[in-house]
């Protein structure tokens, strides 16, 4: 077991890092798996990238040419796909279908939650209270988010 762990550690240390869309991806991963490590790229979107750009999904990331990496970045920045594959359908500001990735996606989500809190919508209030926002039951689940109340446990009498 120890020999395998050391061998795996050496493989990880010796792996080539490839930078795509501002994210360092290990070169020994397959293209589809490596693309999924980028924030905002799902399995379906990564699959669509491979099909549209014409890259084999089973190819390793380190085997990609600089031209292929450029094609991937260009496609992700301006995807020509159906709306349901994009992660920002009917954007609040413009009404267009967009696809965001990386830090842009995190910032936009943050702004959306802040907007919901500001207008005091139901979802915004649930976010503020730290409760689930999508209708889940809370009797048995989500107990870690609850505030400590007086009667949490039973104390023994001395």
ChimeraX commands (.cxc) that place a marker at each C-alpha (Angstrom):
marker #1 position 0.00,0.00,0.00 radius 0.5
marker #1 position 2.79,2.43,0.92 radius 0.5
marker #1 position 4.65,1.73,-2.33 radius 0.5
marker #1 position 1.53,2.59,-4.37 radius 0.5
marker #1 position 1.01,5.84,-2.41 radius 0.5
marker #1 position 4.62,6.93,-3.00 radius 0.5
marker #1 position 4.36,6.04,-6.68 radius 0.5
marker #1 position 1.13,8.02,-7.04 radius 0.5
marker #1 position 2.70,10.99,-5.22 radius 0.5
marker #1 position 5.62,10.94,-7.65 radius 0.5
marker #1 position 3.19,10.88,-10.60 radius 0.5
marker #1 position 1.34,13.90,-9.20 radius 0.5
marker #1 position 4.56,15.83,-8.63 radius 0.5
marker #1 position 5.79,15.00,-12.13 radius 0.5
marker #1 position 2.52,15.95,-13.83 radius 0.5
marker #1 position 2.49,18.82,-16.28 radius 0.5
marker #1 position 0.17,21.72,-15.46 radius 0.5
marker #1 position -1.74,23.26,-18.34 radius 0.5
marker #1 position -3.43,26.65,-17.96 radius 0.5
marker #1 position -6.85,26.97,-19.59 radius 0.5
marker #1 position -9.16,29.92,-18.85 radius 0.5
marker #1 position -7.07,31.00,-15.87 radius 0.5
marker #1 position -7.16,27.58,-14.18 radius 0.5
marker #1 position -4.20,25.21,-13.82 radius 0.5
marker #1 position -5.24,21.69,-14.80 radius 0.5
marker #1 position -3.11,18.58,-14.38 radius 0.5
marker #1 position -1.94,17.32,-17.76 radius 0.5
marker #1 position -2.57,13.64,-17.08 radius 0.5
marker #1 position -6.36,14.15,-16.89 radius 0.5
marker #1 position -8.59,13.53,-19.88 radius 0.5
marker #1 position -9.97,16.61,-21.64 radius 0.5
marker #1 position -13.57,16.23,-20.47 radius 0.5
marker #1 position -12.56,15.66,-16.83 radius 0.5
marker #1 position -10.03,18.49,-16.91 radius 0.5
marker #1 position -12.53,20.97,-18.35 radius 0.5
marker #1 position -14.98,20.11,-15.57 radius 0.5
marker #1 position -12.48,21.40,-12.99 radius 0.5
marker #1 position -13.01,24.91,-14.40 radius 0.5
marker #1 position -15.69,26.76,-12.47 radius 0.5
marker #1 position -18.81,27.10,-14.65 radius 0.5
marker #1 position -18.16,24.17,-17.00 radius 0.5
marker #1 position -20.40,21.17,-16.40 radius 0.5
marker #1 position -20.26,17.73,-17.92 radius 0.5
marker #1 position -22.81,18.68,-20.60 radius 0.5
marker #1 position -21.06,21.94,-21.49 radius 0.5
marker #1 position -17.64,20.23,-21.56 radius 0.5
marker #1 position -19.07,17.55,-23.84 radius 0.5
marker #1 position -20.46,20.26,-26.14 radius 0.5
marker #1 position -17.07,21.99,-26.21 radius 0.5
marker #1 position -15.35,18.77,-27.30 radius 0.5
marker #1 position -17.95,18.15,-30.04 radius 0.5
marker #1 position -17.98,21.71,-31.44 radius 0.5
marker #1 position -14.22,22.27,-31.32 radius 0.5
marker #1 position -13.51,18.76,-32.63 radius 0.5
marker #1 position -11.35,17.40,-29.81 radius 0.5
marker #1 position -11.40,13.78,-28.66 radius 0.5
marker #1 position -12.76,13.54,-25.10 radius 0.5
marker #1 position -10.33,10.75,-24.21 radius 0.5
marker #1 position -7.27,12.79,-25.19 radius 0.5
marker #1 position -5.05,13.96,-22.32 radius 0.5
marker #1 position -4.89,17.67,-21.48 radius 0.5
marker #1 position -1.10,17.79,-21.95 radius 0.5
marker #1 position -1.52,16.43,-25.49 radius 0.5
marker #1 position -3.55,19.48,-26.57 radius 0.5
marker #1 position -1.80,21.83,-28.95 radius 0.5
marker #1 position -1.72,25.57,-28.16 radius 0.5
marker #1 position -4.11,26.08,-31.09 radius 0.5
marker #1 position -6.64,23.62,-29.60 radius 0.5
marker #1 position -6.37,25.32,-26.19 radius 0.5
marker #1 position -6.99,28.67,-27.88 radius 0.5
marker #1 position -10.03,27.23,-29.67 radius 0.5
marker #1 position -11.44,25.98,-26.35 radius 0.5
marker #1 position -10.96,29.40,-24.70 radius 0.5
marker #1 position -12.51,31.18,-27.67 radius 0.5
marker #1 position -15.51,28.85,-27.70 radius 0.5
marker #1 position -16.13,29.17,-23.94 radius 0.5
marker #1 position -15.98,32.97,-24.14 radius 0.5
marker #1 position -18.50,33.03,-27.04 radius 0.5
marker #1 position -20.45,29.75,-27.04 radius 0.5
marker #1 position -22.77,29.13,-29.97 radius 0.5
marker #1 position -25.07,26.66,-28.24 radius 0.5
marker #1 position -28.71,26.27,-27.39 radius 0.5
marker #1 position -29.89,28.27,-24.38 radius 0.5
marker #1 position -30.45,25.33,-22.04 radius 0.5
marker #1 position -26.73,24.48,-22.04 radius 0.5
marker #1 position -25.76,27.95,-20.82 radius 0.5
marker #1 position -25.59,28.63,-17.10 radius 0.5
marker #1 position -27.20,32.09,-17.12 radius 0.5
marker #1 position -30.50,31.90,-18.99 radius 0.5
marker #1 position -32.56,35.09,-19.33 radius 0.5
marker #1 position -30.05,37.25,-17.47 radius 0.5
marker #1 position -31.66,39.72,-15.05 radius 0.5
marker #1 position -29.90,42.78,-16.50 radius 0.5
marker #1 position -29.98,42.11,-20.26 radius 0.5
marker #1 position -32.47,39.26,-20.72 radius 0.5
marker #1 position -30.01,37.33,-22.91 radius 0.5
marker #1 position -28.74,33.78,-22.46 radius 0.5
marker #1 position -25.12,33.97,-21.27 radius 0.5
marker #1 position -22.48,31.55,-20.11 radius 0.5
marker #1 position -20.18,32.67,-17.30 radius 0.5
marker #1 position -17.09,30.92,-15.96 radius 0.5
marker #1 position -14.47,31.40,-13.27 radius 0.5
marker #1 position -14.59,34.42,-10.98 radius 0.5
marker #1 position -17.28,36.12,-13.13 radius 0.5
marker #1 position -19.69,33.34,-12.18 radius 0.5
marker #1 position -18.91,33.62,-8.46 radius 0.5
marker #1 position -19.34,37.42,-8.50 radius 0.5
marker #1 position -22.62,37.25,-10.40 radius 0.5
marker #1 position -24.05,34.69,-7.95 radius 0.5
marker #1 position -22.98,36.90,-5.04 radius 0.5
marker #1 position -24.67,39.93,-6.60 radius 0.5
marker #1 position -27.85,37.93,-7.20 radius 0.5
marker #1 position -28.05,36.89,-3.54 radius 0.5
marker #1 position -27.36,40.46,-2.42 radius 0.5
marker #1 position -30.13,41.73,-4.70 radius 0.5
marker #1 position -32.58,39.18,-3.26 radius 0.5
marker #1 position -31.66,40.23,0.28 radius 0.5
marker #1 position -31.97,43.92,-0.58 radius 0.5
marker #1 position -35.49,43.64,-2.01 radius 0.5
marker #1 position -36.42,41.35,0.91 radius 0.5
marker #1 position -37.86,38.61,-1.24 radius 0.5
marker #1 position -38.73,35.27,0.32 radius 0.5
marker #1 position -35.54,33.69,-1.01 radius 0.5
marker #1 position -33.49,36.64,0.23 radius 0.5
marker #1 position -34.91,36.30,3.73 radius 0.5
marker #1 position -34.15,32.56,3.70 radius 0.5
marker #1 position -30.56,33.33,2.63 radius 0.5
marker #1 position -30.25,35.85,5.46 radius 0.5
marker #1 position -31.49,33.35,8.04 radius 0.5
marker #1 position -29.24,30.57,6.72 radius 0.5
marker #1 position -32.18,28.32,5.85 radius 0.5
marker #1 position -32.76,26.32,2.64 radius 0.5
marker #1 position -34.18,28.43,-0.18 radius 0.5
marker #1 position -35.69,25.80,-2.45 radius 0.5
marker #1 position -38.56,24.39,-0.42 radius 0.5
marker #1 position -36.89,21.54,1.42 radius 0.5
marker #1 position -38.33,20.41,4.73 radius 0.5
marker #1 position -36.40,21.50,7.80 radius 0.5
marker #1 position -37.78,19.39,10.64 radius 0.5
marker #1 position -35.08,16.72,10.56 radius 0.5
marker #1 position -32.61,18.11,8.05 radius 0.5
marker #1 position -30.58,21.36,8.12 radius 0.5
marker #1 position -30.12,21.09,11.88 radius 0.5
marker #1 position -26.55,22.37,11.77 radius 0.5
marker #1 position -27.78,25.79,10.63 radius 0.5
marker #1 position -30.13,26.24,13.57 radius 0.5
marker #1 position -29.32,28.59,16.39 radius 0.5
marker #1 position -28.84,27.12,19.84 radius 0.5
marker #1 position -32.09,27.22,21.78 radius 0.5
marker #1 position -32.62,26.63,25.50 radius 0.5
marker #1 position -33.85,23.03,25.33 radius 0.5
marker #1 position -31.18,21.30,23.27 radius 0.5
marker #1 position -30.38,18.36,25.53 radius 0.5
marker #1 position -31.69,16.79,28.72 radius 0.5
marker #1 position -29.65,17.28,31.89 radius 0.5
marker #1 position -29.54,14.70,34.65 radius 0.5
marker #1 position -30.60,15.66,38.14 radius 0.5
marker #1 position -27.95,15.32,40.83 radius 0.5
marker link #1:1,2 radius 0.2
marker link #1:2,3 radius 0.2
marker link #1:3,4 radius 0.2
marker link #1:4,5 radius 0.2
marker link #1:5,6 radius 0.2
marker link #1:6,7 radius 0.2
marker link #1:7,8 radius 0.2
marker link #1:8,9 radius 0.2
marker link #1:9,10 radius 0.2
marker link #1:10,11 radius 0.2
marker link #1:11,12 radius 0.2
marker link #1:12,13 radius 0.2
marker link #1:13,14 radius 0.2
marker link #1:14,15 radius 0.2
marker link #1:15,16 radius 0.2
marker link #1:16,17 radius 0.2
marker link #1:17,18 radius 0.2
marker link #1:18,19 radius 0.2
marker link #1:19,20 radius 0.2
marker link #1:20,21 radius 0.2
marker link #1:21,22 radius 0.2
marker link #1:22,23 radius 0.2
marker link #1:23,24 radius 0.2
marker link #1:24,25 radius 0.2
marker link #1:25,26 radius 0.2
marker link #1:26,27 radius 0.2
marker link #1:27,28 radius 0.2
marker link #1:28,29 radius 0.2
marker link #1:29,30 radius 0.2
marker link #1:30,31 radius 0.2
marker link #1:31,32 radius 0.2
marker link #1:32,33 radius 0.2
marker link #1:33,34 radius 0.2
marker link #1:34,35 radius 0.2
marker link #1:35,36 radius 0.2
marker link #1:36,37 radius 0.2
marker link #1:37,38 radius 0.2
marker link #1:38,39 radius 0.2
marker link #1:39,40 radius 0.2
marker link #1:40,41 radius 0.2
marker link #1:41,42 radius 0.2
marker link #1:42,43 radius 0.2
marker link #1:43,44 radius 0.2
marker link #1:44,45 radius 0.2
marker link #1:45,46 radius 0.2
marker link #1:46,47 radius 0.2
marker link #1:47,48 radius 0.2
marker link #1:48,49 radius 0.2
marker link #1:49,50 radius 0.2
marker link #1:50,51 radius 0.2
marker link #1:51,52 radius 0.2
marker link #1:52,53 radius 0.2
marker link #1:53,54 radius 0.2
marker link #1:54,55 radius 0.2
marker link #1:55,56 radius 0.2
marker link #1:56,57 radius 0.2
marker link #1:57,58 radius 0.2
marker link #1:58,59 radius 0.2
marker link #1:59,60 radius 0.2
marker link #1:60,61 radius 0.2
marker link #1:61,62 radius 0.2
marker link #1:62,63 radius 0.2
marker link #1:63,64 radius 0.2
marker link #1:64,65 radius 0.2
marker link #1:65,66 radius 0.2
marker link #1:66,67 radius 0.2
marker link #1:67,68 radius 0.2
marker link #1:68,69 radius 0.2
marker link #1:69,70 radius 0.2
marker link #1:70,71 radius 0.2
marker link #1:71,72 radius 0.2
marker link #1:72,73 radius 0.2
marker link #1:73,74 radius 0.2
marker link #1:74,75 radius 0.2
marker link #1:75,76 radius 0.2
marker link #1:76,77 radius 0.2
marker link #1:77,78 radius 0.2
marker link #1:78,79 radius 0.2
marker link #1:79,80 radius 0.2
marker link #1:80,81 radius 0.2
marker link #1:81,82 radius 0.2
marker link #1:82,83 radius 0.2
marker link #1:83,84 radius 0.2
marker link #1:84,85 radius 0.2
marker link #1:85,86 radius 0.2
marker link #1:86,87 radius 0.2
marker link #1:87,88 radius 0.2
marker link #1:88,89 radius 0.2
marker link #1:89,90 radius 0.2
marker link #1:90,91 radius 0.2
marker link #1:91,92 radius 0.2
marker link #1:92,93 radius 0.2
marker link #1:93,94 radius 0.2
marker link #1:94,95 radius 0.2
marker link #1:95,96 radius 0.2
marker link #1:96,97 radius 0.2
marker link #1:97,98 radius 0.2
marker link #1:98,99 radius 0.2
marker link #1:99,100 radius 0.2
marker link #1:100,101 radius 0.2
marker link #1:101,102 radius 0.2
marker link #1:102,103 radius 0.2
marker link #1:103,104 radius 0.2
marker link #1:104,105 radius 0.2
marker link #1:105,106 radius 0.2
marker link #1:106,107 radius 0.2
marker link #1:107,108 radius 0.2
marker link #1:108,109 radius 0.2
marker link #1:109,110 radius 0.2
marker link #1:110,111 radius 0.2
marker link #1:111,112 radius 0.2
marker link #1:112,113 radius 0.2
marker link #1:113,114 radius 0.2
marker link #1:114,115 radius 0.2
marker link #1:115,116 radius 0.2
marker link #1:116,117 radius 0.2
marker link #1:117,118 radius 0.2
marker link #1:118,119 radius 0.2
marker link #1:119,120 radius 0.2
marker link #1:120,121 radius 0.2
marker link #1:121,122 radius 0.2
marker link #1:122,123 radius 0.2
marker link #1:123,124 radius 0.2
marker link #1:124,125 radius 0.2
marker link #1:125,126 radius 0.2
marker link #1:126,127 radius 0.2
marker link #1:127,128 radius 0.2
marker link #1:128,129 radius 0.2
marker link #1:129,130 radius 0.2
marker link #1:130,131 radius 0.2
marker link #1:131,132 radius 0.2
marker link #1:132,133 radius 0.2
marker link #1:133,134 radius 0.2
marker link #1:134,135 radius 0.2
marker link #1:135,136 radius 0.2
marker link #1:136,137 radius 0.2
marker link #1:137,138 radius 0.2
marker link #1:138,139 radius 0.2
marker link #1:139,140 radius 0.2
marker link #1:140,141 radius 0.2
marker link #1:141,142 radius 0.2
marker link #1:142,143 radius 0.2
marker link #1:143,144 radius 0.2
marker link #1:144,145 radius 0.2
marker link #1:145,146 radius 0.2
marker link #1:146,147 radius 0.2
marker link #1:147,148 radius 0.2
marker link #1:148,149 radius 0.2
marker link #1:149,150 radius 0.2
marker link #1:150,151 radius 0.2
marker link #1:151,152 radius 0.2
marker link #1:152,153 radius 0.2
marker link #1:153,154 radius 0.2
marker link #1:154,155 radius 0.2
marker link #1:155,156 radius 0.2
marker link #1:156,157 radius 0.2
marker link #1:157,158 radius 0.2
view
